[in-house]
Amino acid sequence: VLDDVNLLQDITMASREAVTEFVNESVSKDGRIDATFVDIIGKLSGAKEDPWVRALKKTAFKNANQQEMEKVFGYLNFCLQQVVKDAELDSLMKALRGEYVEPGPGGDPIRNPDVLPTGKNIHALDPQAIPTSAAVQSAAVVVERLIERQKLDNGGAYPETIALVLWGTDNIKTYGESLAQVMLMVGVRPKPDALGRVNKLELIPLEELGRPRIDVVVNCSGVFRDLFVNQMNLLDRAIKLAAEQEDEPLEMNFV
Protein backbone atom coordinates (compact mmCIF):
# COMPACT_ATOMS: atom_id res chain seq x y z
CA VAL A 1 0.00 0.00 0.00
CA LEU A 2 2.84 2.38 0.85
CA ASP A 3 4.41 1.77 -2.57
CA ASP A 4 1.10 2.70 -4.23
CA VAL A 5 0.87 5.88 -2.15
CA ASN A 6 4.43 6.86 -3.09
CA LEU A 7 3.77 6.13 -6.77
CA LEU A 8 0.62 8.26 -6.69
CA GLN A 9 2.59 11.08 -5.08
CA ASP A 10 5.29 10.83 -7.75
CA ILE A 11 2.67 10.90 -10.52
CA THR A 12 0.97 13.92 -8.95
CA MET A 13 4.21 15.89 -8.63
CA ALA A 14 5.34 15.01 -12.17
CA SER A 15 1.93 16.02 -13.54
CA ARG A 16 2.13 19.36 -11.76
CA GLU A 17 5.58 20.00 -13.19
CA ALA A 18 4.44 19.14 -16.71
CA VAL A 19 1.27 21.25 -16.55
CA THR A 20 3.15 24.19 -15.01
CA GLU A 21 5.75 24.07 -17.79
CA PHE A 22 2.97 23.91 -20.38
CA VAL A 23 1.12 26.92 -18.92
CA ASN A 24 4.33 28.94 -18.57
CA GLU A 25 5.04 28.29 -22.25
CA SER A 26 1.59 29.69 -23.06
CA VAL A 27 2.12 32.99 -21.25
CA SER A 28 2.83 36.02 -23.46
CA LYS A 29 5.57 38.56 -22.76
CA ASP A 30 3.27 40.77 -20.69
CA GLY A 31 2.43 37.85 -18.40
CA ARG A 32 -1.09 37.28 -19.74
CA ILE A 33 -2.58 34.14 -21.23
CA ASP A 34 -4.25 35.14 -24.49
CA ALA A 35 -6.52 32.77 -26.43
CA THR A 36 -4.82 33.65 -29.74
CA PHE A 37 -1.39 33.10 -28.23
CA VAL A 38 -2.42 29.71 -26.83
CA ASP A 39 -3.78 28.72 -30.24
CA ILE A 40 -0.44 29.61 -31.86
CA ILE A 41 1.42 27.55 -29.26
CA GLY A 42 -0.86 24.62 -30.01
CA LYS A 43 -0.18 24.84 -33.75
CA LEU A 44 3.57 25.07 -33.19
CA SER A 45 3.52 21.93 -31.04
CA GLY A 46 6.01 19.53 -32.55
CA ALA A 47 8.15 22.26 -34.13
CA LYS A 48 10.31 22.17 -31.01
CA GLU A 49 10.49 20.07 -27.90
CA ASP A 50 7.17 20.21 -26.09
CA PRO A 51 7.29 21.86 -22.65
CA TRP A 52 5.76 18.87 -20.87
CA VAL A 53 8.41 16.62 -22.42
CA ARG A 54 11.12 18.84 -20.94
CA ALA A 55 9.43 18.72 -17.55
CA LEU A 56 8.99 14.93 -17.53
CA LYS A 57 12.64 14.38 -18.43
CA LYS A 58 13.48 15.62 -14.94
CA THR A 59 11.23 13.00 -13.32
CA ALA A 60 10.99 9.22 -13.10
CA PHE A 61 8.53 9.28 -16.02
CA LYS A 62 10.91 10.46 -18.74
CA ASN A 63 9.98 7.39 -20.83
CA ALA A 64 6.23 8.09 -20.72
CA ASN A 65 4.37 7.39 -23.97
CA GLN A 66 4.72 10.66 -25.85
CA GLN A 67 1.81 10.02 -28.21
CA GLU A 68 -0.55 9.50 -25.27
CA MET A 69 0.84 12.60 -23.57
CA GLU A 70 0.19 14.63 -26.72
CA LYS A 71 -3.48 13.64 -26.53
CA VAL A 72 -3.68 14.78 -22.90
CA PHE A 73 -1.95 18.10 -23.50
CA GLY A 74 -3.88 18.65 -26.70
CA TYR A 75 -7.00 18.50 -24.56
CA LEU A 76 -5.42 20.79 -21.95
CA ASN A 77 -4.54 23.24 -24.70
CA PHE A 78 -8.19 23.23 -25.80
CA CYS A 79 -9.31 23.77 -22.18
CA LEU A 80 -6.89 26.65 -21.75
CA GLN A 81 -8.23 28.31 -24.90
CA GLN A 82 -11.78 27.98 -23.56
CA VAL A 83 -10.86 29.23 -20.07
CA VAL A 84 -9.26 32.45 -21.32
CA LYS A 85 -12.14 33.37 -23.63
CA ASP A 86 -13.51 35.39 -20.69
CA ALA A 87 -17.16 35.34 -21.78
CA GLU A 88 -18.69 36.06 -18.37
CA LEU A 89 -18.96 39.86 -18.73
CA ASP A 90 -20.25 39.65 -22.31
CA SER A 91 -22.93 37.17 -21.24
CA LEU A 92 -23.86 39.32 -18.24
CA MET A 93 -24.33 42.36 -20.47
CA LYS A 94 -26.44 40.32 -22.89
CA ALA A 95 -28.65 39.17 -20.02
CA LEU A 96 -29.06 42.74 -18.74
CA ARG A 97 -30.09 43.83 -22.24
CA GLY A 98 -32.62 41.00 -22.38
CA GLU A 99 -30.72 39.18 -25.12
CA TYR A 100 -30.23 35.46 -25.58
CA VAL A 101 -27.51 33.79 -23.48
CA GLU A 102 -26.43 30.38 -24.70
CA PRO A 103 -27.33 27.63 -22.21
CA GLY A 104 -24.78 25.06 -21.12
CA PRO A 105 -24.01 22.59 -18.35
CA GLY A 106 -22.09 23.44 -15.22
CA GLY A 107 -19.72 21.19 -13.33
CA ASP A 108 -16.25 19.73 -13.74
CA PRO A 109 -14.62 20.36 -17.16
CA ILE A 110 -12.58 17.17 -16.77
CA ARG A 111 -15.75 15.09 -16.61
CA ASN A 112 -17.61 17.23 -19.14
CA PRO A 113 -15.64 19.44 -21.58
CA ASP A 114 -18.89 21.13 -22.67
CA VAL A 115 -18.74 23.16 -19.44
CA LEU A 116 -16.20 25.43 -21.18
CA PRO A 117 -16.13 28.24 -22.06
CA THR A 118 -17.74 29.80 -19.01
CA GLY A 119 -20.34 32.55 -19.25
CA LYS A 120 -23.24 30.32 -20.28
CA ASN A 121 -26.74 30.18 -18.87
CA ILE A 122 -25.90 27.25 -16.61
CA HIS A 123 -28.07 24.21 -16.05
CA ALA A 124 -27.00 21.22 -13.96
CA LEU A 125 -27.16 18.47 -16.58
CA ASP A 126 -29.46 16.60 -18.94
CA PRO A 127 -31.09 13.94 -16.71
CA GLN A 128 -31.60 11.64 -19.70
CA ALA A 129 -27.87 11.64 -20.53
CA ILE A 130 -26.67 9.86 -17.39
CA PRO A 131 -24.80 7.77 -16.60
CA THR A 132 -22.20 9.00 -19.06
CA SER A 133 -19.51 6.74 -20.53
CA ALA A 134 -16.91 8.30 -18.22
CA ALA A 135 -19.16 7.67 -15.21
CA VAL A 136 -19.58 4.02 -16.21
CA GLN A 137 -15.80 3.59 -16.50
CA SER A 138 -15.22 5.14 -13.07
CA ALA A 139 -18.04 3.08 -11.57
CA ALA A 140 -16.52 -0.16 -12.91
CA VAL A 141 -13.31 0.48 -10.95
CA VAL A 142 -15.22 1.29 -7.76
CA VAL A 143 -17.45 -1.79 -8.07
CA GLU A 144 -14.50 -4.10 -8.67
CA ARG A 145 -12.62 -2.79 -5.63
CA LEU A 146 -15.71 -2.86 -3.41
CA ILE A 147 -16.54 -6.47 -4.29
CA GLU A 148 -12.92 -7.55 -3.76
CA ARG A 149 -12.91 -5.90 -0.33
CA GLN A 150 -16.18 -7.62 0.55
CA LYS A 151 -14.68 -10.96 -0.52
CA LEU A 152 -11.76 -10.45 1.85
CA ASP A 153 -14.17 -9.68 4.70
CA ASN A 154 -16.30 -12.75 3.83
CA GLY A 155 -13.48 -15.28 3.76
CA GLY A 156 -13.24 -15.29 -0.03
CA ALA A 157 -16.98 -15.62 -0.70
CA TYR A 158 -18.76 -13.12 -2.92
CA PRO A 159 -21.34 -10.92 -1.17
CA GLU A 160 -24.91 -11.79 -2.11
CA THR A 161 -26.38 -8.36 -1.34
CA ILE A 162 -24.96 -4.84 -1.13
CA ALA A 163 -26.88 -1.73 -0.04
CA LEU A 164 -26.34 1.61 -1.80
CA VAL A 165 -27.83 5.08 -1.43
CA LEU A 166 -28.46 7.13 -4.58
CA TRP A 167 -28.07 10.83 -3.77
CA GLY A 168 -29.31 13.46 -6.19
CA THR A 169 -26.44 15.93 -5.72
CA ASP A 170 -23.80 13.21 -5.92
CA ASN A 171 -25.15 11.93 -9.24
CA ILE A 172 -25.31 15.46 -10.62
CA LYS A 173 -21.64 16.03 -9.76
CA THR A 174 -20.46 12.67 -11.10
CA TYR A 175 -22.91 12.42 -14.04
CA GLY A 176 -24.50 9.27 -12.69
CA GLU A 177 -21.55 7.32 -11.31
CA SER A 178 -23.54 5.88 -8.37
CA LEU A 179 -26.35 4.90 -10.73
CA ALA A 180 -23.84 3.08 -12.93
CA GLN A 181 -22.47 1.27 -9.87
CA VAL A 182 -25.88 -0.26 -9.16
CA MET A 183 -26.25 -1.44 -12.75
CA LEU A 184 -22.77 -2.92 -12.89
CA MET A 185 -23.34 -4.74 -9.59
CA VAL A 186 -26.19 -6.69 -11.18
CA GLY A 187 -24.21 -7.15 -14.39
CA VAL A 188 -26.05 -4.76 -16.70
CA ARG A 189 -24.40 -2.10 -18.87
CA PRO A 190 -26.27 1.15 -19.73
CA LYS A 191 -26.10 2.14 -23.41
CA PRO A 192 -26.77 5.58 -24.96
CA ASP A 193 -28.70 6.05 -28.18
CA ALA A 194 -27.60 8.14 -31.17
CA LEU A 195 -28.61 11.35 -29.37
CA GLY A 196 -26.69 10.51 -26.20
CA ARG A 197 -29.79 9.63 -24.17
CA VAL A 198 -29.22 6.61 -21.94
CA ASN A 199 -32.34 4.55 -22.53
CA LYS A 200 -30.99 1.11 -23.50
CA LEU A 201 -29.51 -1.73 -21.46
CA GLU A 202 -27.13 -4.55 -22.29
CA LEU A 203 -26.86 -7.68 -20.17
CA ILE A 204 -23.21 -8.49 -19.45
CA PRO A 205 -22.65 -12.26 -19.95
CA LEU A 206 -21.36 -14.13 -16.91
CA GLU A 207 -18.28 -15.13 -18.91
CA GLU A 208 -17.40 -11.47 -19.37
CA LEU A 209 -18.53 -10.44 -15.89
CA GLY A 210 -16.31 -13.03 -14.21
CA ARG A 211 -18.34 -13.05 -10.98
CA PRO A 212 -21.92 -13.53 -9.74
CA ARG A 213 -24.56 -10.87 -10.24
CA ILE A 214 -24.83 -9.08 -6.89
CA ASP A 215 -28.25 -8.18 -5.50
CA VAL A 216 -28.49 -4.49 -4.60
CA VAL A 217 -30.76 -2.83 -2.04
CA VAL A 218 -31.20 0.75 -3.27
CA ASN A 219 -32.36 3.69 -1.19
CA CYS A 220 -33.00 6.86 -3.22
CA SER A 221 -33.01 10.40 -1.91
CA GLY A 222 -35.99 12.62 -2.67
CA VAL A 223 -33.95 14.78 -5.05
CA PHE A 224 -32.81 11.75 -7.05
CA ARG A 225 -36.35 10.35 -7.20
CA ASP A 226 -37.82 13.63 -8.45
CA LEU A 227 -35.03 14.68 -10.81
CA PHE A 228 -34.15 11.34 -12.40
CA VAL A 229 -37.55 9.84 -13.13
CA ASN A 230 -36.38 8.20 -16.37
CA GLN A 231 -33.30 6.79 -14.65
CA MET A 232 -35.49 5.28 -11.92
CA ASN A 233 -37.35 3.45 -14.67
CA LEU A 234 -34.03 2.44 -16.27
CA LEU A 235 -32.84 1.09 -12.94
CA ASP A 236 -36.04 -0.93 -12.56
CA ARG A 237 -35.54 -2.42 -16.02
CA ALA A 238 -31.91 -3.27 -15.22
CA ILE A 239 -32.83 -5.17 -12.05
CA LYS A 240 -35.61 -7.06 -13.83
CA LEU A 241 -33.30 -7.92 -16.73
CA ALA A 242 -30.78 -9.48 -14.35
CA ALA A 243 -33.45 -11.25 -12.26
CA GLU A 244 -35.10 -12.85 -15.30
CA GLN A 245 -32.02 -14.86 -16.31
CA GLU A 246 -33.50 -18.21 -15.24
CA ASP A 247 -30.90 -20.24 -17.13
CA GLU A 248 -28.07 -18.94 -14.93
CA PRO A 249 -26.96 -20.96 -11.85
CA LEU A 250 -28.35 -19.65 -8.57
CA GLU A 251 -24.85 -19.30 -7.15
CA MET A 252 -23.99 -16.95 -10.05
CA ASN A 253 -27.09 -14.77 -9.85
CA PHE A 254 -28.16 -13.42 -6.45
CA VAL A 255 -30.62 -10.90 -7.89
Buried (B, 14 or more C-beta within 10 A) or exposed (E): EEEEEEEEEEEEEBBEBBBEBBBEBBBEEEEEBBBEBBBEBBEEBEEEEBBBBBBBEEBEBEEBEEEEBBEBBEEBBBBBBBBBEEBEEEBEEBEEEEEEBEEBBBBEBEBBEEBBBBBBEEEEBBBBBBBBBBBBEBBBEBBEEBBEEBBEEEEEEBBBEBEBEBBBEBBBBBBBBBBBBBBBBBBBBBEBEEEEBBBEBEBBEBEEBEBBBBBBEBEBBEBBEEBBEBBBEBBEBBBEBBBEBEEBEEEBBBB
